Amino acid sequence: MLFVCYPKCSTCGKARAWLEANGFGFTERDIKLDNPTAEELRAWHEKSGLPWKRFFNTSGQLYRSMGLSGKVDSMDEDEIVSLLASDGMLVKRPILVTDSAVLVGFREKEWTEKLL
């Protein structure tokens, strides 16, 4: 499993603790230091089945300062991928990548249903 997170994020800390408490081994990657590539984002999007909007960190300062809330819906996929790949702080976290699923954001109930 690949656990893509921001170490200072409290939600990421809860997700990490949940993974450890449930005995999951994972490789941790700091989204700010090693942001997802366009290729990774496309693969994760397809595997997750989620809309692109769910991949944005809508509560983040960068998202708000760029005024993206009114722009994302009118962007095409290439623009979205390019934007998300440009800065890891725009990407919702944590992201958990397994062989069979990609989970975006930590929702304990969802993670329990999909992983346990």
Backbone as CSV, one residue per row, in Angstrom:
resi,resn,N_x,N_y,N_z,CA_x,CA_y,CA_z,C_x,C_y,C_z
1,MET,0.829,-1.183,0.000,0.000,0.000,0.000,0.872,1.244,0.000
2,LEU,0.379,2.238,-0.712,1.037,3.539,-0.725,0.134,4.515,0.011
3,PHE,0.677,5.151,1.029,-0.060,6.123,1.841,0.517,7.494,1.538
4,VAL,-0.223,8.279,0.756,0.226,9.606,0.358,-0.425,10.602,1.311
5,CYS,0.408,11.348,2.031,-0.131,12.211,3.089,0.714,13.467,3.254
6,TYR,0.226,14.339,4.117,0.975,15.511,4.554,1.178,15.317,6.050
7,PRO,2.417,15.140,6.499,2.663,14.804,7.904,2.057,15.752,8.936
8,LYS,1.865,17.017,8.593,1.310,17.968,9.550,-0.218,17.961,9.578
9,CYS,-0.834,17.166,8.729,-2.295,17.109,8.613,-2.872,16.173,9.679
10,SER,-3.810,16.680,10.472,-4.392,15.861,11.548,-5.206,14.688,10.994
11,THR,-5.890,14.888,9.876,-6.654,13.796,9.271,-5.714,12.690,8.783
12,CYS,-4.584,13.077,8.239,-3.587,12.090,7.803,-3.062,11.312,9.008
13,GLY,-2.886,11.995,10.133,-2.445,11.332,11.363,-3.458,10.311,11.835
14,LYS,-4.737,10.647,11.741,-5.793,9.699,12.127,-5.793,8.492,11.195
15,ALA,-5.610,8.743,9.906,-5.584,7.649,8.935,-4.378,6.738,9.175
16,ARG,-3.218,7.334,9.442,-2.011,6.552,9.729,-2.226,5.682,10.962
17,ALA,-2.792,6.272,12.014,-3.067,5.526,13.249,-4.050,4.379,12.984
18,TRP,-5.055,4.615,12.139,-6.024,3.577,11.800,-5.338,2.426,11.064
19,LEU,-4.491,2.765,10.094,-3.758,1.729,9.348,-2.895,0.894,10.291
20,GLU,-2.168,1.567,11.175,-1.282,0.870,12.117,-2.088,0.011,13.089
21,ALA,-3.200,0.541,13.600,-4.033,-0.200,14.555,-4.642,-1.448,13.931
22,ASN,-4.844,-1.398,12.612,-5.430,-2.541,11.918,-4.393,-3.430,11.240
23,GLY,-3.125,-3.189,11.559,-2.049,-4.067,11.116,-1.648,-3.967,9.656
24,PHE,-1.940,-2.855,9.011,-1.570,-2.690,7.609,-0.149,-2.163,7.483
25,GLY,0.607,-2.773,6.583,1.920,-2.265,6.233,1.756,-1.301,5.069
26,PHE,2.519,-0.226,5.052,2.381,0.753,3.982,3.660,1.542,3.807
27,THR,3.803,2.105,2.634,4.892,3.023,2.338,4.302,4.424,2.404
28,GLU,4.926,5.287,3.192,4.415,6.648,3.358,5.163,7.603,2.445
29,ARG,4.406,8.512,1.847,4.987,9.505,0.939,4.415,10.884,1.268
30,ASP,5.288,11.838,1.470,4.902,13.216,1.791,4.454,13.918,0.510
31,ILE,3.183,14.281,0.461,2.594,14.876,-0.743,3.193,16.234,-1.086
32,LYS,3.732,16.919,-0.099,4.322,18.240,-0.355,5.722,18.101,-0.964
33,LEU,6.474,17.115,-0.510,7.837,16.914,-1.014,7.871,16.111,-2.303
34,ASP,6.898,15.238,-2.485,6.869,14.339,-3.646,5.435,14.273,-4.156
35,ASN,5.007,15.375,-4.819,3.620,15.426,-5.254,3.327,14.421,-6.363
36,PRO,2.075,13.996,-6.453,1.698,13.013,-7.471,1.952,13.539,-8.882
37,THR,2.366,12.643,-9.746,2.588,12.999,-11.150,1.255,12.932,-11.897
38,ALA,1.248,13.497,-13.081,0.039,13.459,-13.911,-0.364,12.006,-14.187
39,GLU,0.616,11.158,-14.460,0.327,9.750,-14.755,-0.283,9.052,-13.545
40,GLU,0.274,9.311,-12.363,-0.285,8.727,-11.144,-1.716,9.205,-10.921
41,LEU,-1.937,10.497,-11.070,-3.264,11.055,-10.844,-4.295,10.442,-11.786
42,ARG,-3.929,10.286,-13.043,-4.862,9.672,-14.007,-5.180,8.228,-13.609
43,ALA,-4.159,7.483,-13.224,-4.363,6.087,-12.828,-5.207,5.995,-11.560
44,TRP,-4.923,6.851,-10.583,-5.665,6.836,-9.326,-7.109,7.250,-9.550
45,HIS,-7.327,8.230,-10.395,-8.684,8.690,-10.706,-9.494,7.554,-11.309
46,GLU,-8.910,6.889,-12.288,-9.616,5.781,-12.949,-9.931,4.662,-11.968
47,LYS,-8.952,4.298,-11.146,-9.120,3.192,-10.191,-10.115,3.548,-9.082
48,SER,-10.169,4.809,-8.708,-11.041,5.227,-7.604,-12.515,5.299,-8.006
49,GLY,-12.768,5.644,-9.264,-14.137,5.841,-9.706,-14.749,7.147,-9.213
50,LEU,-13.937,8.007,-8.629,-14.416,9.276,-8.067,-14.359,10.393,-9.106
51,PRO,-15.192,11.416,-8.940,-15.077,12.580,-9.825,-13.783,13.340,-9.518
52,TRP,-13.284,14.064,-10.507,-12.035,14.809,-10.321,-12.126,15.781,-9.157
53,LYS,-13.287,16.372,-8.943,-13.432,17.367,-7.873,-13.037,16.798,-6.514
54,ARG,-13.246,15.499,-6.298,-12.891,14.871,-5.020,-11.380,14.815,-4.800
55,PHE,-10.595,15.030,-5.831,-9.135,14.996,-5.692,-8.556,16.335,-5.256
56,PHE,-9.384,17.357,-5.185,-8.916,18.679,-4.768,-9.055,18.860,-3.267
57,ASN,-8.047,19.467,-2.666,-8.071,19.832,-1.254,-8.817,21.156,-1.156
58,THR,-10.145,21.066,-1.166,-10.985,22.262,-1.232,-10.904,23.134,0.018
59,SER,-10.405,22.592,1.114,-10.270,23.404,2.329,-8.869,23.997,2.478
60,GLY,-8.009,23.738,1.527,-6.635,24.229,1.600,-6.492,25.692,1.230
61,GLN,-5.486,26.322,1.801,-5.230,27.739,1.546,-4.934,28.009,0.075
62,LEU,-4.145,27.118,-0.546,-3.764,27.334,-1.942,-4.991,27.272,-2.851
63,TYR,-5.856,26.297,-2.631,-7.087,26.152,-3.406,-7.922,27.434,-3.310
64,ARG,-8.065,27.929,-2.091,-8.867,29.131,-1.878,-8.200,30.371,-2.470
65,SER,-6.894,30.505,-2.275,-6.204,31.700,-2.774,-6.189,31.763,-4.307
66,MET,-6.261,30.598,-4.941,-6.302,30.546,-6.399,-7.728,30.702,-6.937
67,GLY,-8.706,30.766,-6.041,-10.101,30.931,-6.453,-10.622,29.785,-7.290
68,LEU,-10.227,28.573,-6.940,-10.563,27.418,-7.773,-11.993,26.915,-7.620
69,SER,-12.672,27.291,-6.561,-14.012,26.736,-6.338,-14.953,27.021,-7.508
70,GLY,-14.803,28.143,-8.157,-15.664,28.468,-9.285,-15.093,28.082,-10.632
71,LYS,-13.875,27.535,-10.648,-13.199,27.252,-11.917,-13.117,25.767,-12.257
72,VAL,-13.031,24.912,-11.251,-12.774,23.486,-11.480,-13.843,22.848,-12.371
73,ASP,-15.092,23.200,-12.162,-16.174,22.582,-12.936,-16.091,22.867,-14.433
74,SER,-15.456,23.967,-14.794,-15.357,24.309,-16.214,-14.025,23.875,-16.849
75,MET,-13.155,23.246,-16.065,-11.861,22.802,-16.594,-11.998,21.437,-17.256
76,ASP,-11.172,21.199,-18.282,-11.162,19.862,-18.872,-10.162,18.993,-18.096
77,GLU,-10.166,17.711,-18.391,-9.345,16.763,-17.625,-7.861,17.106,-17.672
78,ASP,-7.348,17.494,-18.833,-5.925,17.827,-18.938,-5.556,19.018,-18.059
79,GLU,-6.423,20.012,-18.003,-6.174,21.183,-17.151,-6.180,20.783,-15.675
80,ILE,-7.136,19.952,-15.298,-7.244,19.496,-13.915,-6.005,18.710,-13.504
81,VAL,-5.610,17.764,-14.344,-4.452,16.925,-14.032,-3.191,17.769,-13.937
82,SER,-3.020,18.680,-14.869,-1.846,19.559,-14.859,-1.801,20.400,-13.582
83,LEU,-2.947,20.931,-13.188,-3.030,21.749,-11.981,-2.723,20.918,-10.731
84,LEU,-3.354,19.763,-10.602,-3.122,18.911,-9.433,-1.662,18.444,-9.353
85,ALA,-1.066,18.142,-10.495,0.319,17.666,-10.518,1.319,18.781,-10.242
86,SER,0.868,20.034,-10.329,1.781,21.166,-10.150,2.135,21.417,-8.687
87,ASP,1.256,21.019,-7.753,1.507,21.288,-6.340,0.707,20.308,-5.483
88,GLY,1.401,19.508,-4.707,0.764,18.508,-3.856,-0.213,19.085,-2.855
89,MET,-0.061,20.356,-2.515,-0.965,20.961,-1.544,-2.363,21.207,-2.122
90,LEU,-2.514,21.083,-3.425,-3.835,21.188,-4.041,-4.606,19.868,-3.975
91,VAL,-3.895,18.788,-3.665,-4.479,17.450,-3.716,-5.055,17.045,-2.359
92,LYS,-6.256,16.514,-2.392,-6.915,15.996,-1.182,-6.054,14.883,-0.595
93,ARG,-6.005,14.838,0.700,-5.210,13.825,1.369,-5.919,13.349,2.614
94,PRO,-5.553,12.197,3.084,-4.590,11.266,2.495,-5.181,10.537,1.292
95,ILE,-4.281,9.945,0.528,-4.668,9.042,-0.554,-4.039,7.702,-0.217
96,LEU,-4.854,6.668,-0.241,-4.354,5.315,0.001,-4.521,4.525,-1.283
97,VAL,-3.408,4.023,-1.804,-3.418,3.261,-3.048,-3.122,1.805,-2.711
98,THR,-4.087,0.933,-3.014,-3.910,-0.506,-2.803,-3.950,-1.186,-4.163
99,ASP,-3.787,-2.499,-4.163,-3.863,-3.239,-5.424,-5.239,-3.122,-6.071
100,SER,-6.265,-2.996,-5.253,-7.627,-3.033,-5.789,-8.412,-1.728,-5.664
101,ALA,-7.879,-0.743,-4.951,-8.651,0.480,-4.720,-7.753,1.693,-4.505
102,VAL,-8.361,2.858,-4.685,-7.734,4.125,-4.324,-8.750,4.871,-3.465
103,LEU,-8.349,5.177,-2.236,-9.216,5.886,-1.301,-8.680,7.300,-1.123
104,VAL,-9.557,8.284,-1.312,-9.159,9.687,-1.249,-9.848,10.333,-0.056
105,GLY,-9.038,10.858,0.862,-9.579,11.407,2.105,-9.824,10.261,3.075
106,PHE,-9.802,10.574,4.351,-10.007,9.527,5.358,-11.424,9.569,5.891
107,ARG,-12.162,8.551,5.549,-13.492,8.307,6.114,-13.416,6.910,6.706
108,GLU,-13.363,6.836,8.027,-13.133,5.556,8.696,-14.113,4.476,8.246
109,LYS,-15.376,4.813,8.125,-16.374,3.819,7.716,-16.041,3.261,6.326
110,GLU,-15.712,4.137,5.396,-15.368,3.722,4.034,-14.116,2.845,4.032
111,TRP,-13.088,3.250,4.768,-11.858,2.482,4.816,-12.112,1.105,5.442
112,THR,-12.939,1.065,6.475,-13.273,-0.205,7.118,-13.995,-1.116,6.134
113,GLU,-14.971,-0.585,5.417,-15.733,-1.389,4.467,-14.858,-1.911,3.333
114,LYS,-13.933,-1.101,2.850,-13.130,-1.493,1.688,-11.899,-2.310,2.037
115,LEU,-11.408,-2.176,3.278,-10.123,-2.803,3.602,-10.200,-3.942,4.607
116,LEU,-11.252,-3.993,5.411,-11.329,-5.040,6.431,-12.327,-6.118,6.066
